[in-house]
Amino acid sequence: METLVATVLIVVVFMISSMILNDVFSNTIKNNTGEIDAHLNELKYLYKHEKLTVPYQDDFMDWHIYIVPTHEKGSNTIVFEAIHSNTHKTITKTVRANQK
C-alpha cells in the first residue's frame, strides 16, 4: 500500500512539473520577438540610407508593419510599428526623420 501511495505522489509531482514546464516553454516561444526586431532594424537601416520611402506598409511572418512619419515634441520622427496578427502585441521604434 505504501508503494502505491508513493507511486501516485511521484506521478502527480511529475504531471504538475511537466505542465509548468510546458507553460514556460510556450510563453517563451510566444514572447520571442528576435526575428521581428531584426527585421525592424533592417528597415531602419534602409530608411537611414534612403532606400525606403515612407509611409510604408508590409507583412512579415505574422506581423503587420507600419512605418509613418509623425511630428512629436517639435521634431519630425519616423515611427516603426509592428503588430502581431494573432496576439496583437505591438513593438514600436522611432528614429529622427532624414533631413532632405
DSSP file (Angstrom, degrees, kcal/mol; ACC not computed):
  #  RESIDUE AA STRUCTURE BP1 BP2  ACC     N-H-->O    O-->H-N    N-H-->O    O-->H-N    TCO  KAPPA ALPHA  PHI   PSI    X-CA   Y-CA   Z-CA
    1    1 A M     >        0   0    0      0, 0.0     4,-2.2     0, 0.0     5,-0.2   0.000 360.0 360.0 360.0 -41.0    0.0    0.0    0.0
    2    2 A E  H  >  +     0   0    0      1,-0.2     4,-2.4     2,-0.2     5,-0.2   0.884 360.0  52.6 -63.7 -37.7    2.8    2.4    0.8
    3    3 A T  H  > S+     0   0    0      2,-0.2     4,-2.4     1,-0.2    -1,-0.2   0.894 108.3  50.8 -64.6 -40.2    4.4    1.7   -2.5
    4    4 A L  H  > S+     0   0    0      2,-0.2     4,-2.3     1,-0.2    -2,-0.2   0.917 111.3  47.4 -64.0 -44.5    1.2    2.5   -4.3
    5    5 A V  H  X S+     0   0    0     -4,-2.2     4,-2.4     2,-0.2    -2,-0.2   0.915 112.9  49.0 -63.8 -43.6    0.8    5.9   -2.4
    6    6 A A  H  X S+     0   0    0     -4,-2.4     4,-2.4     2,-0.2    -2,-0.2   0.897 111.0  50.4 -63.8 -40.2    4.4    6.8   -3.2
    7    7 A T  H  X S+     0   0    0     -4,-2.4     4,-2.5     2,-0.2    -2,-0.2   0.920 110.5  49.0 -64.2 -43.8    4.0    6.0   -6.8
    8    8 A V  H  X S+     0   0    0     -4,-2.3     4,-2.4     2,-0.2    -2,-0.2   0.905 111.5  49.9 -62.5 -42.2    0.8    8.1   -7.1
    9    9 A L  H  X S+     0   0    0     -4,-2.4     4,-2.4     2,-0.2    -2,-0.2   0.918 111.0  48.6 -63.9 -42.6    2.6   11.0   -5.4
   10   10 A I  H  X S+     0   0    0     -4,-2.4     4,-2.4     2,-0.2    -2,-0.2   0.918 111.6  49.6 -63.5 -43.0    5.6   10.8   -7.7
   11   11 A V  H  X S+     0   0    0     -4,-2.5     4,-2.4     2,-0.2    -2,-0.2   0.907 111.1  49.8 -62.5 -41.8    3.2   10.7  -10.8
   12   12 A V  H  X S+     0   0    0     -4,-2.4     4,-2.4     2,-0.2     5,-0.2   0.917 110.7  49.5 -63.7 -43.5    1.3   13.7   -9.5
   13   13 A V  H  X S+     0   0    0     -4,-2.4     4,-2.5     1,-0.2    -2,-0.2   0.918 112.2  48.0 -62.4 -43.6    4.6   15.6   -8.9
   14   14 A F  H  X S+     0   0    0     -4,-2.4     4,-2.3     2,-0.2    -1,-0.2   0.881 111.1  51.0 -65.3 -38.1    5.8   14.8  -12.5
   15   15 A M  H  X S+     0   0    0     -4,-2.4     4,-2.0     2,-0.2    -2,-0.2   0.933 112.2  46.1 -64.7 -44.8    2.4   15.8  -14.0
   16   16 A I  H  X S+     0   0    0     -4,-2.4     4,-2.1     1,-0.2    -2,-0.2   0.921 114.0  48.0 -64.3 -43.8    2.5   19.1  -12.2
   17   17 A S  H  X S+     0   0    0     -4,-2.5     4,-2.5     1,-0.2    -1,-0.2   0.881 110.5  51.6 -66.8 -36.1    6.1   19.8  -13.2
   18   18 A S  H  X S+     0   0    0     -4,-2.3     4,-2.1     2,-0.2    -1,-0.2   0.877 109.6  50.0 -68.6 -35.5    5.5   18.9  -16.8
   19   19 A M  H  X S+     0   0    0     -4,-2.0     4,-2.0     2,-0.2    -2,-0.2   0.897 111.7  48.7 -67.0 -39.5    2.5   21.3  -17.0
   20   20 A I  H  X S+     0   0    0     -4,-2.1     4,-2.3     2,-0.2    -2,-0.2   0.933 112.7  47.1 -64.7 -46.4    4.6   24.1  -15.5
   21   21 A L  H  X S+     0   0    0     -4,-2.5     4,-2.6     1,-0.2     5,-0.2   0.883 110.4  53.1 -63.2 -38.8    7.5   23.4  -17.9
   22   22 A N  H  X S+     0   0    0     -4,-2.1     4,-2.3     2,-0.2    -1,-0.2   0.911 110.1  48.0 -61.9 -42.6    5.1   23.3  -20.9
   23   23 A D  H  X S+     0   0    0     -4,-2.0     4,-2.2     2,-0.2    -2,-0.2   0.904 111.6  49.9 -65.1 -42.3    3.6   26.7  -19.9
   24   24 A V  H  X S+     0   0    0     -4,-2.3     4,-2.0     2,-0.2    -2,-0.2   0.931 112.7  46.5 -62.9 -45.9    7.1   28.2  -19.5
   25   25 A F  H  X S+     0   0    0     -4,-2.6     4,-2.1     1,-0.2    -2,-0.2   0.901 112.2  49.7 -65.5 -40.9    8.2   26.9  -22.9
   26   26 A S  H  X S+     0   0    0     -4,-2.3     4,-2.3     1,-0.2    -1,-0.2   0.888 111.3  49.2 -67.7 -36.7    5.0   28.1  -24.7
   27   27 A N  H  X S+     0   0    0     -4,-2.2     4,-2.1     2,-0.2    -1,-0.2   0.877 109.3  53.1 -67.6 -36.3    5.3   31.6  -23.1
   28   28 A T  H  < S+     0   0    0     -4,-2.0     4,-0.3     2,-0.2    -2,-0.2   0.911 111.3  45.7 -63.4 -42.3    9.0   31.7  -24.2
   29   29 A I  H >< S+     0   0    0     -4,-2.1     3,-0.9     1,-0.2    -2,-0.2   0.907 113.2  49.6 -68.1 -41.7    8.0   30.9  -27.8
   30   30 A K  H 3< S+     0   0    0     -4,-2.3    -2,-0.2     1,-0.2    -1,-0.2   0.865 113.9  45.4 -64.8 -36.3    5.1   33.4  -27.8
   31   31 A N  T 3< S+     0   0    0     -4,-2.1     2,-0.8    -5,-0.1    -1,-0.2   0.348  80.6 117.2 -93.1   6.4    7.2   36.2  -26.5
   32   32 A N    <   +     0   0    0     -3,-0.9     3,-0.1    -4,-0.3     4,-0.1  -0.657  28.2 163.0 -77.3 111.5   10.2   35.7  -28.7
   33   33 A T     >  +     0   0    0     -2,-0.8     4,-2.3     1,-0.1     5,-0.2   0.100  35.6 113.6-115.4  20.6   10.5   38.8  -30.8
   34   34 A G  H  > S+     0   0    0      1,-0.2     4,-2.1     2,-0.2     5,-0.2   0.893  76.8  48.7 -61.6 -42.7   14.0   38.4  -32.1
   35   35 A E  H  > S+     0   0    0      2,-0.2     4,-2.1     1,-0.2    -1,-0.2   0.914 113.9  44.6 -67.4 -42.7   13.1   38.0  -35.8
   36   36 A I  H  > S+     0   0    0      2,-0.2     4,-2.7     1,-0.2    -1,-0.2   0.869 111.7  53.8 -71.7 -33.9   10.8   41.0  -35.9
   37   37 A D  H  X S+     0   0    0     -4,-2.3     4,-2.3     2,-0.2    -2,-0.2   0.922 110.0  47.8 -62.3 -43.0   13.3   43.1  -34.0
   38   38 A A  H  X S+     0   0    0     -4,-2.1     4,-1.9     2,-0.2    -2,-0.2   0.895 112.2  49.3 -64.3 -39.6   16.0   42.2  -36.6
   39   39 A H  H  X S+     0   0    0     -4,-2.1     4,-2.3     2,-0.2    -2,-0.2   0.907 110.7  49.6 -67.3 -41.3   13.6   43.0  -39.5
   40   40 A L  H  X S+     0   0    0     -4,-2.7     4,-2.4     1,-0.2    -2,-0.2   0.894 109.8  51.9 -64.3 -38.5   12.7   46.4  -38.0
   41   41 A N  H  X S+     0   0    0     -4,-2.3     4,-2.2     2,-0.2    -1,-0.2   0.881 108.8  51.3 -63.5 -37.4   16.4   47.1  -37.5
   42   42 A E  H  X S+     0   0    0     -4,-1.9     4,-2.4     2,-0.2    -2,-0.2   0.912 110.2  48.5 -64.4 -42.2   16.9   46.3  -41.2
   43   43 A L  H  X S+     0   0    0     -4,-2.3     4,-2.4     2,-0.2    -2,-0.2   0.884 109.9  52.2 -65.4 -38.2   14.0   48.6  -42.2
   44   44 A K  H  X S+     0   0    0     -4,-2.4     4,-2.7     2,-0.2    -1,-0.2   0.914 109.4  50.0 -62.4 -42.0   15.5   51.4  -40.0
   45   45 A Y  H  X S+     0   0    0     -4,-2.2     4,-1.6     1,-0.2    -2,-0.2   0.932 110.7  49.0 -60.9 -46.3   18.9   50.9  -41.8
   46   46 A L  H  <>S+     0   0    0     -4,-2.4     5,-3.2     1,-0.2     6,-0.7   0.888 112.1  49.1 -62.3 -38.5   17.2   51.1  -45.2
   47   47 A Y  H ><5S+     0   0    0     -4,-2.4     3,-1.9     4,-0.2    -2,-0.2   0.935 108.6  52.1 -66.2 -45.5   15.4   54.2  -44.2
   48   48 A K  H 3<5S+     0   0    0     -4,-2.7    -1,-0.2     1,-0.3    -2,-0.2   0.805 111.8  47.1 -62.2 -28.8   18.5   55.9  -42.8
   49   49 A H  T 3<5S-     0   0    0     -4,-1.6    -1,-0.3    -5,-0.2    -2,-0.2   0.134 117.4-113.9-100.6  20.2   20.3   55.2  -46.1
   50   50 A E  T < 5S+     0   0    0     -3,-1.9    -3,-0.2     2,-0.1    -2,-0.1   0.803  84.2 119.4  55.4  38.3   17.3   56.5  -48.2
   51   51 A K      < +     0   0    0     -5,-3.2     2,-0.4    -6,-0.2    -4,-0.2   0.352  66.6  59.9-104.9   0.6   16.4   53.1  -49.7
   52   52 A L  S    S-     0   0    0     -6,-0.7     2,-0.4    -5,-0.2    -2,-0.1  -0.997  71.0-150.3-134.2 129.4   13.0   53.1  -48.1
   53   53 A T        -     0   0    0     -2,-0.4    -6,-0.0     2,-0.1    -2,-0.0  -0.790  28.7-102.0-101.2 144.9   10.2   55.6  -48.7
   54   54 A V  S    S+     0   0    0     -2,-0.4     2,-0.2     2,-0.1    14,-0.1  -0.858  94.3  51.8-112.3 149.4    7.6   56.4  -46.1
   55   55 A P  S    S+     0   0    0      0, 0.0     2,-0.4     0, 0.0    13,-0.2   0.512  80.2 172.9 -70.5 153.6    4.7   55.8  -45.5
   56   56 A Y  E     -A   67   0A   0     11,-2.4    11,-2.9    -2,-0.2     2,-0.4  -0.986  16.7-175.8-137.6 141.5    5.5   52.1  -45.7
   57   57 A Q  E     +A   66   0A   0     -2,-0.4     2,-0.3     9,-0.2     9,-0.2  -0.999  15.4 150.8-141.3 138.0    3.4   49.0  -45.0
   58   58 A D  E     -A   65   0A   0      7,-2.2     7,-3.5    -2,-0.4     2,-0.4  -0.976  36.3-124.7-157.6 163.6    4.3   45.4  -45.2
   59   59 A D  E     -A   64   0A   0     -2,-0.3     2,-0.4     5,-0.2     5,-0.2  -0.973  20.9-175.9-116.7 134.8    3.6   41.9  -43.7
   60   60 A F  E >   -A   63   0A   0      3,-2.7     3,-2.5    -2,-0.4     2,-0.2  -0.948  63.1 -53.6-133.1 110.9    6.4   39.9  -42.2
   61   61 A M  T 3  S-     0   0    0     -2,-0.4     0, 0.0     1,-0.3     0, 0.0  -0.439 124.1 -19.6  56.2-119.8    5.5   36.4  -41.0
   62   62 A D  T 3  S+     0   0    0     -2,-0.2    23,-3.3    -3,-0.1     2,-0.4   0.167 120.4 100.1 -99.0  18.1    2.5   37.0  -38.6
   63   63 A W  E <   -AB  60  84A   0     -3,-2.5    -3,-2.7    21,-0.2     2,-0.5  -0.854  60.9-148.8-110.0 138.3    3.4   40.7  -38.1
   64   64 A H  E     -AB  59  83A   0     19,-2.9    19,-2.6    -2,-0.4     2,-0.5  -0.926  20.9-156.2-100.7 124.7    1.9   43.8  -39.8
   65   65 A I  E     -AB  58  82A   0     -7,-3.5    -7,-2.2    -2,-0.5     2,-0.4  -0.885  13.1-178.2-110.4 131.1    4.5   46.5  -40.2
   66   66 A Y  E     -AB  57  81A   0     15,-3.1    15,-2.9    -2,-0.5     2,-0.5  -0.994   6.2-172.6-127.1 131.7    3.6   50.2  -40.5
   67   67 A I  E     +AB  56  80A   0    -11,-2.9   -11,-2.4    -2,-0.4    13,-0.2  -0.974  19.1 163.3-125.3 116.5    6.2   53.0  -41.0
   68   68 A V  E     - B   0  79A   0     11,-1.9    11,-3.0    -2,-0.5     2,-0.3  -0.965  36.7-117.9-134.6 147.4    4.8   56.5  -40.8
   69   69 A P  E     + B   0  78A   0      0, 0.0     2,-0.3     0, 0.0     9,-0.2  -0.632  36.9 177.7 -81.0 143.9    6.2   60.0  -40.3
   70   70 A T  E     - B   0  77A   0      7,-3.3     7,-2.6    -2,-0.3     2,-0.5  -0.906  30.0-129.8-137.9 167.6    5.0   61.9  -37.2
   71   71 A H  E     + B   0  76A   0     -2,-0.3     2,-0.4     5,-0.2     5,-0.2  -0.925  36.0 170.0-122.6 103.8    5.7   65.2  -35.5
   72   72 A E  E >   - B   0  75A   0      3,-2.1     3,-2.2    -2,-0.5    -2,-0.1  -0.954  61.1 -15.0-121.0 132.0    6.4   64.8  -31.8
   73   73 A K  T 3  S-     0   0    0     -2,-0.4    -1,-0.2     1,-0.3     3,-0.1   0.833 126.7 -50.5  51.4  41.4    7.7   67.3  -29.4
   74   74 A G  T 3  S+     0   0    0      1,-0.2     2,-0.3    -3,-0.1    -1,-0.3   0.540 120.6  92.3  79.4   6.5    8.8   69.8  -32.0
   75   75 A S  E <  S-B   72   0A   0     -3,-2.2    -3,-2.1    21,-0.0     2,-0.5  -0.968  75.8-115.6-133.1 151.4   10.8   67.3  -34.2
   76   76 A N  E     +B   71   0A   0     -2,-0.3    21,-2.2    -5,-0.2     2,-0.3  -0.714  41.0 175.1 -84.5 128.9    9.9   65.1  -37.1
   77   77 A T  E     -BC  70  96A   0     -7,-2.6    -7,-3.3    -2,-0.5     2,-0.5  -0.882  28.3-132.1-130.2 161.9   10.2   61.4  -36.3
   78   78 A I  E     -BC  69  95A   0     17,-3.2    17,-2.0    -2,-0.3     2,-0.6  -0.974  19.8-149.5-115.3 127.8    9.5   58.2  -38.1
   79   79 A V  E     -BC  68  94A   0    -11,-3.0   -11,-1.9    -2,-0.5     2,-0.6  -0.873   5.5-163.4-102.9 123.1    7.6   55.5  -36.2
   80   80 A F  E     +BC  67  93A   0     13,-3.8    13,-2.8    -2,-0.6     2,-0.4  -0.928  18.8 177.9-102.9 115.7    8.3   51.9  -37.0
   81   81 A E  E     -BC  66  92A   0    -15,-2.9   -15,-3.1    -2,-0.6     2,-0.4  -0.977  14.9-172.0-128.2 132.6    5.4   49.8  -35.6
   82   82 A A  E     -BC  65  91A   0      9,-2.7     9,-2.6    -2,-0.4     2,-0.5  -0.988   4.9-169.3-123.1 129.5    4.9   46.0  -35.8
   83   83 A I  E     -BC  64  90A   0    -19,-2.6   -19,-2.9    -2,-0.4     2,-0.3  -0.976  21.2-130.3-122.0 126.1    1.6   44.4  -34.7
   84   84 A H  E  >  -B   63   0A   0      5,-2.6     4,-1.5    -2,-0.5   -21,-0.2  -0.584  12.8-143.0 -75.3 132.6    1.3   40.7  -34.3
   85   85 A S  T  4 S+     0   0    0    -23,-3.3    -1,-0.1    -2,-0.3   -22,-0.1   0.778  94.3  34.2 -70.9 -26.5   -1.9   39.5  -36.1
   86   86 A N  T  4 S+     0   0    0    -24,-0.3    -1,-0.2     1,-0.1   -23,-0.1   0.887 130.4  26.6 -94.2 -46.6   -2.8   36.8  -33.5
   87   87 A T  T  4 S-     0   0    0      2,-0.1    -2,-0.2   -57,-0.1     3,-0.1   0.594  90.6-134.9 -95.5 -11.4   -1.7   38.2  -30.2
   88   88 A H     <  +     0   0    0     -4,-1.5     2,-0.2     1,-0.2    -3,-0.1   0.714  46.0 161.1  61.0  22.9   -2.0   41.9  -31.1
   89   89 A K        -     0   0    0     -6,-0.0    -5,-2.6     1,-0.0     2,-0.4  -0.547  26.7-148.6 -71.2 139.4    1.4   42.5  -29.4
   90   90 A T  E     -C   83   0A   0     -7,-0.2     2,-0.5    -2,-0.2    -7,-0.2  -0.938  15.9-170.2-119.5 133.5    2.9   45.8  -30.6
   91   91 A I  E     -C   82   0A   0     -9,-2.6    -9,-2.7    -2,-0.4     2,-0.4  -0.990  13.0-172.6-119.6 126.8    6.6   46.7  -31.0
   92   92 A T  E     +C   81   0A   0     -2,-0.5     2,-0.3   -11,-0.2   -11,-0.2  -0.970   9.7 173.3-126.1 133.7    7.3   50.4  -31.7
   93   93 A K  E     -C   80   0A   0    -13,-2.8   -13,-3.8    -2,-0.4     2,-0.4  -0.981  11.8-159.7-132.9 146.9   10.6   52.0  -32.6
   94   94 A T  E     +C   79   0A   0     -2,-0.3     2,-0.3   -15,-0.2   -15,-0.2  -0.951   9.2 179.4-128.9 149.8   11.3   55.6  -33.5
   95   95 A V  E     -C   78   0A   0    -17,-2.0   -17,-3.2    -2,-0.4     2,-0.2  -0.961  38.7 -94.3-139.1 157.4   14.0   57.4  -35.4
   96   96 A R  E     -C   77   0A   0     -2,-0.3   -19,-0.3   -19,-0.2     2,-0.1  -0.496  49.9-105.0 -70.8 143.4   14.6   61.0  -36.4
   97   97 A A        -     0   0    0    -21,-2.2     2,-0.2    -2,-0.2   -21,-0.1  -0.390  35.5-104.3 -69.8 143.8   13.4   61.9  -39.9
   98   98 A N        -     0   0    0     -2,-0.1     2,-0.6   -51,-0.1    -1,-0.1  -0.479  32.1-131.1 -64.9 134.3   16.0   62.3  -42.6
   99   99 A Q              0   0    0     -2,-0.2    -1,-0.1     1,-0.1    -3,-0.0  -0.808 360.0 360.0 -90.4 122.0   16.5   66.0  -43.4
  100  100 A K              0   0    0     -2,-0.6    -1,-0.1     0, 0.0    -2,-0.0   0.425 360.0 360.0 -93.6 360.0   16.4   66.5  -47.2
